[in-house]
């Protein structure tokens, strides 16, 4: 059976950005295997819901939303927190610049409530726009901006 054009584009998009999705999932669960499971489950969900993708140009925010929601569902189910070790950070990095070079920043970021941490991770570590973050988190852009500024203020206070 022939794949649809949307499915072809979705598969290509996932293949081109799989490291980013893994890094995003890992930023939530702090465990390699769990992050891989989240990415795999996200891909399964995306492929089964590909017909709900109305605009192919919004595939990025659509799939990021699936990954974030899958990670949040996982955290709600497991209610677990794991500390990142240096070996796992190097594995995730795969030759890219370490985005968590400052350990104080990393610790401070981990201490933020999830609603603030999610915005920081999506905006700065995944380079998404405010509108994309809002779409992924199903919030209004102004709400995202407010939380972003609040999160940055909380980080600044923790870092001092």
Phi, psi and omega in degrees: 000134183284133176288149177286163178298321179298317180295319177301315180294322178296314180298316179297316179299316180296316180297320182288336187238017186299324179295322178295320180292321177297313181298320178296312179299318181296325180297338178271315190257342177058033180212127184303308184295318178295320179297318177298319178298320180295316179297315180298316179295323178296319178296317179299314179298317182295316180294323180283339180251016185302333180288343178277351177283107186276325180236119182297330180290347177261018183300324183298304182292327178298313182286322176301319179300319178298314181297313181298313181295323177295319178295317179295320176299317179300314180297321178297321181288317186271329183047049182236151178233132179232139179275138180282134174254164186299324181298315180294322178297320179294322179297317180295319187303315179045051174089352178274164177296138179293122181273357179241043184296324184269109182297325177296319177297315180300312180297317180296320179297319179296331181280347179291147172301150186305322183295331177275318180299319180302316181294316179299313182298311182293319184286313188260323182272333178254000177055041177268154177283166177302317180296321178293319178298316179299317180295317181296316183272359180056049178234166175282147179306322180294325176295317179297316179300314180299314180293325178297312180296321178295317179297317179296322178294318178297319178295317180300317180296316181293327184282341182284000000 
